[in-house]
Amino acid sequence: MNTLDHKIDFAVVITVKNANPNGDPLNGNRPRQNYDGFGEISDVCIKRKIRNRLQDMGSNILVQSDEKRVDSYRSIKDRVDGNTKLQEFAKGKTQSNELFGKVACESWIDVRSFGQVFAFSGSDVSIGIRGPVSIHTAVSLDTIDISSMQITKSVNSVTQKDPNKKSSDTMGMKHRVDFGVYVLYGSINTQLAEKTGFTFEDAEKIKEALITLFENDASSARPDGSIEVNKVFWWEHNSKIGQFSSAKVHRSLKIKLVEGLNVAKTFEDYVVSLDDLDGLHVQIYDGI
């Protein structure tokens, strides 16, 4: 497999309807909003979903969530300690940050994609790996409306001493975005790809993960069908540094409301267009 030798930019358009795409734990798990009222999905949330999709495809992942864990390790450190080849360069006379990082990148696709910090007690290694795949926070095209409802629990969590007595109902809140179209942008840097060994095949896996981003991701906050990928735009440059800056490439994507509409209710209420960038071809994919 050959290391990626050309820059890639991408954009993903996502529709959210009656779902919470990314709750804010510091705000009662309400959907994230910026100070101007636009919805947000954090880059960390998006990377988690990409990791999950890569894992579904059979790739080895270092940062596994507990619910998707496919091995016996309960932490990142345990997974690192369980890699015998990696431990050869973790301490003692054979300790080497460079070789440790190389083996880590070879072992896990998320490390060679997003990077990782390795600094654990009991190890002489202290290294930060910068990954070539950068992800922006996804932001909605318009301000979002958030609906909230109070929920209660109708069963006892524990058995009551008095069988005729029912525990007091637990009250809670559930929040959702009524409707919103979000756009996330990202890039793949070839200089960093050379350092981590990130390949063209890895880039194709990232693309497939973006197209299927919300598969196997349903939850109470995100019922099946409530979040979907509408479009993925994939620009492949013809050189390592690229013909255009990532900012200019991302700005070439224009999404506006259909003339005469003030409020969008569906993705079809928007018109999508692309500015022509001389010599730069874009591949466009529909979400599944």
C-alpha positions as CSV (number, residue, x, y, z in Angstrom):
1,M,0.0,0.0,0.0
2,N,1.3,3.4,-1.0
3,T,1.4,6.4,1.3
4,L,-1.0,9.1,0.2
5,D,0.8,11.4,-2.2
6,H,-1.8,14.1,-2.9
7,K,-3.9,16.4,-0.7
8,I,-7.6,15.8,-0.2
9,D,-10.4,18.1,1.0
10,F,-13.9,17.0,1.8
11,A,-17.3,18.3,3.0
12,V,-20.3,16.4,4.3
13,V,-23.9,17.7,4.4
14,I,-26.0,16.3,7.2
15,T,-29.8,16.6,7.9
16,V,-31.1,16.3,11.5
17,K,-34.8,16.0,12.2
18,N,-36.3,15.5,15.6
19,A,-33.0,14.3,17.1
20,N,-30.1,15.4,19.3
21,P,-27.0,15.0,17.1
22,N,-24.6,16.0,19.9
23,G,-25.6,16.8,23.4
24,D,-23.7,19.3,25.6
25,P,-23.1,17.7,29.1
26,L,-22.4,21.2,30.5
27,N,-25.9,22.3,29.4
28,G,-28.2,19.5,30.5
29,N,-27.3,17.5,27.3
30,R,-29.2,20.0,25.1
31,P,-28.1,20.0,21.5
32,R,-25.0,22.1,21.1
33,Q,-25.4,25.7,19.9
34,N,-23.0,28.6,19.4
35,Y,-23.7,32.1,20.8
36,D,-25.5,33.0,17.5
37,G,-28.0,30.1,17.8
38,F,-26.5,27.9,15.1
39,G,-26.3,24.2,15.9
40,E,-23.0,22.5,16.3
41,I,-21.6,18.9,16.2
42,S,-18.2,18.7,17.7
43,D,-15.2,17.4,15.9
44,V,-14.7,14.9,18.7
45,C,-18.2,13.5,18.2
46,I,-17.6,13.2,14.4
47,K,-14.3,11.4,15.0
48,R,-16.0,9.0,17.3
49,K,-18.6,8.1,14.6
50,I,-15.8,7.7,12.0
51,R,-13.9,5.4,14.4
52,N,-17.1,3.3,14.9
53,R,-17.7,3.0,11.2
54,L,-14.0,2.0,10.5
55,Q,-14.4,-0.6,13.3
56,D,-17.5,-1.9,11.6
57,M,-15.5,-2.3,8.4
58,G,-13.0,-4.5,10.2
59,S,-10.2,-2.0,10.9
60,N,-8.2,-2.1,14.1
61,I,-9.1,0.9,16.4
62,L,-7.2,2.0,19.4
63,V,-9.7,4.4,20.9
64,Q,-12.7,2.1,21.2
65,S,-15.9,3.1,23.0
66,D,-17.1,0.6,25.6
67,E,-20.3,-0.2,23.7
68,K,-18.3,-1.1,20.6
69,R,-15.4,-2.8,22.3
70,V,-14.3,-6.0,20.4
71,D,-11.4,-7.1,22.7
72,S,-10.9,-7.7,26.4
73,Y,-9.1,-4.4,27.1
74,R,-10.9,-1.8,29.2
75,S,-8.7,1.2,28.5
76,I,-6.4,2.7,26.0
77,K,-3.4,1.9,28.2
78,D,-4.5,-1.7,28.5
79,R,-4.7,-1.9,24.7
80,V,-1.3,-0.4,24.3
81,D,0.2,-2.7,27.0
82,G,-1.3,-5.7,25.2
83,N,0.6,-4.9,22.0
84,T,3.7,-7.0,22.4
85,K,5.5,-5.4,19.4
86,L,4.8,-2.0,20.8
87,Q,6.2,-2.9,24.2
88,E,9.6,-3.7,22.8
89,F,10.1,0.1,22.3
90,A,8.3,1.3,25.5
91,K,11.1,1.1,28.0
92,G,14.6,-0.1,28.8
93,K,17.5,-0.2,26.5
94,T,15.3,-0.6,23.4
95,Q,13.0,2.4,24.3
96,S,12.5,4.6,21.2
97,N,9.8,7.2,20.7
98,E,10.2,7.0,16.9
99,L,9.9,3.2,16.7
100,F,7.0,3.2,19.2
101,G,5.1,5.8,17.1
102,K,5.8,3.9,13.9
103,V,4.4,0.6,15.4
104,A,1.4,2.4,16.9
105,C,0.5,3.9,13.5
106,E,0.9,0.5,11.8
107,S,-1.3,-1.1,14.4
108,W,-4.3,1.2,14.5
109,I,-5.9,3.2,11.6
110,D,-7.3,5.9,14.0
111,V,-3.8,6.6,15.2
112,R,-2.3,7.1,11.7
113,S,-5.5,9.1,10.8
114,F,-6.1,11.4,13.7
115,G,-3.0,11.0,15.8
116,Q,-2.7,10.2,19.5
117,V,-0.9,11.2,22.6
118,F,1.0,8.3,24.4
119,A,2.2,9.2,27.9
120,F,1.5,6.5,30.5
121,S,2.9,5.7,33.9
122,G,5.3,2.8,33.8
123,S,6.5,3.7,30.3
124,D,9.5,5.7,29.3
125,V,7.7,6.8,26.1
126,S,6.1,10.2,25.9
127,I,5.1,11.0,22.4
128,G,2.4,13.0,20.6
129,I,1.5,11.8,17.0
130,R,-0.1,14.3,14.7
131,G,-2.5,12.8,12.3
132,P,-3.1,13.9,8.7
133,V,-7.0,13.9,8.9
134,S,-8.4,17.1,10.3
135,I,-12.1,17.5,11.0
136,H,-13.9,20.8,11.6
137,T,-16.9,21.2,13.9
138,A,-20.1,20.8,11.9
139,V,-22.3,23.9,12.0
140,S,-25.9,24.3,10.9
141,L,-26.8,26.5,7.9
142,D,-29.4,28.3,9.8
143,T,-30.2,28.9,13.5
144,I,-31.9,25.8,15.1
145,D,-35.1,25.4,17.2
146,I,-34.7,23.1,20.2
147,S,-37.8,21.3,21.6
148,S,-37.7,19.9,25.2
149,M,-40.0,17.5,26.9
150,Q,-40.1,16.3,30.5
151,I,-40.0,12.5,30.9
152,T,-40.7,10.2,33.9
153,K,-39.9,6.7,34.9
154,S,-42.9,4.5,35.7
155,V,-41.1,1.5,37.2
156,N,-39.2,1.0,40.4
157,S,-35.4,0.9,40.1
158,V,-35.1,-1.2,43.2
159,T,-37.5,-3.4,45.1
160,Q,-39.5,-1.5,47.7
161,K,-39.9,-2.9,51.3
162,D,-43.6,-2.3,51.0
163,P,-44.8,-4.3,47.9
164,N,-47.8,-1.9,47.6
165,K,-45.6,1.2,47.6
166,K,-44.2,2.7,44.4
167,S,-41.1,4.8,44.4
168,S,-41.5,8.4,43.3
169,D,-41.2,8.9,39.6
170,T,-37.8,10.1,38.4
171,M,-38.1,13.3,36.4
172,G,-35.8,14.1,33.5
173,M,-35.6,16.2,30.3
174,K,-35.2,15.2,26.7
175,H,-34.1,17.6,24.0
176,R,-34.1,17.5,20.2
177,V,-33.4,19.7,17.2
178,D,-36.6,20.1,15.2
179,F,-34.8,20.4,11.9
180,G,-31.4,21.5,10.8
181,V,-28.9,21.0,8.0
182,Y,-25.3,20.9,9.1
183,V,-22.1,21.0,7.1
184,L,-18.8,19.6,8.2
185,Y,-15.4,20.2,6.5
186,G,-12.2,18.3,6.6
187,S,-8.8,17.8,5.0
188,I,-6.1,15.2,4.6
189,N,-2.5,16.5,4.8
190,T,0.1,14.6,2.8
191,Q,3.1,15.7,4.8
192,L,1.6,14.2,8.0
193,A,0.4,11.2,6.0
194,E,4.0,10.5,5.2
195,K,5.0,10.6,8.9
196,T,2.2,8.2,10.0
197,G,2.1,5.9,7.0
198,F,-1.5,6.9,6.1
199,T,-2.3,5.4,2.7
200,F,-4.6,6.1,-0.2
201,E,-6.5,2.9,0.9
202,D,-7.0,4.5,4.3
203,A,-8.4,7.6,2.7
204,E,-10.9,5.5,0.8
205,K,-12.0,4.0,4.1
206,I,-12.4,7.5,5.6
207,K,-14.5,8.4,2.6
208,E,-16.7,5.3,3.0
209,A,-17.1,6.1,6.8
210,L,-18.3,9.6,6.0
211,I,-20.8,8.3,3.4
212,T,-22.2,5.9,6.0
213,L,-21.5,8.1,9.1
214,F,-24.8,7.4,11.0
215,E,-25.2,3.7,10.3
216,N,-25.4,1.6,13.5
217,D,-25.6,4.8,15.5
218,A,-29.2,4.8,16.6
219,S,-30.1,5.7,20.2
220,S,-33.0,7.2,22.1
221,A,-31.6,10.6,21.3
222,R,-31.0,9.7,17.6
223,P,-33.7,7.2,16.4
224,D,-33.0,5.4,13.1
225,G,-33.6,7.8,10.2
226,S,-33.6,11.0,12.2
227,I,-30.0,11.9,11.1
228,E,-28.7,11.2,7.6
229,V,-25.8,12.1,5.3
230,N,-27.2,13.9,2.2
231,K,-24.0,14.6,0.3
232,V,-20.3,14.0,0.5
233,F,-18.0,16.2,-1.6
234,W,-14.5,14.8,-2.1
235,W,-11.8,16.9,-3.8
236,E,-8.5,15.2,-4.7
237,H,-5.7,17.6,-5.6
238,N,-2.9,16.7,-8.1
239,S,0.0,17.5,-5.7
240,K,1.1,17.2,-2.1
241,I,0.3,20.8,-1.3
242,G,-2.7,21.0,-3.5
243,Q,-3.7,23.5,-6.2
244,F,-5.8,25.6,-3.8
245,S,-5.9,26.2,-0.1
246,S,-8.4,24.1,2.0
247,A,-10.3,27.4,2.9
248,K,-10.8,28.2,-0.8
249,V,-11.9,24.7,-1.6
250,H,-14.4,24.6,1.3
251,R,-15.8,28.1,0.3
252,S,-16.5,26.8,-3.2
253,L,-19.4,24.8,-1.8
254,K,-22.5,27.1,-1.7
255,I,-25.8,26.0,0.0
256,K,-28.6,28.5,0.0
257,L,-32.4,28.5,0.6
258,V,-34.6,28.2,-2.4
259,E,-35.5,31.7,-3.5
260,G,-38.7,32.8,-1.8
261,L,-38.4,30.5,1.2
262,N,-37.6,31.9,4.7
263,V,-37.5,28.7,6.6
264,A,-36.3,25.2,5.5
265,K,-38.3,22.1,6.4
266,T,-36.4,19.6,4.3
267,F,-33.0,19.3,2.6
268,E,-34.8,19.9,-0.8
269,D,-35.5,23.5,0.4
270,Y,-31.8,24.2,-0.2
271,V,-30.0,24.8,-3.5
272,V,-26.5,23.3,-3.6
273,S,-23.9,24.7,-6.0
274,L,-20.1,24.6,-6.5
275,D,-17.8,27.2,-7.8
276,D,-15.5,25.9,-10.5
277,L,-11.9,25.6,-9.4
278,D,-9.6,25.3,-12.4
279,G,-8.1,21.8,-12.6
280,L,-9.6,20.5,-9.4
281,H,-12.2,17.8,-9.8
282,V,-14.8,17.0,-7.2
283,Q,-16.4,13.6,-6.6
284,I,-20.0,13.9,-5.2
285,Y,-21.6,11.0,-3.3
286,D,-25.1,10.6,-1.9
287,G,-25.5,9.2,1.6
288,I,-26.9,5.7,1.7
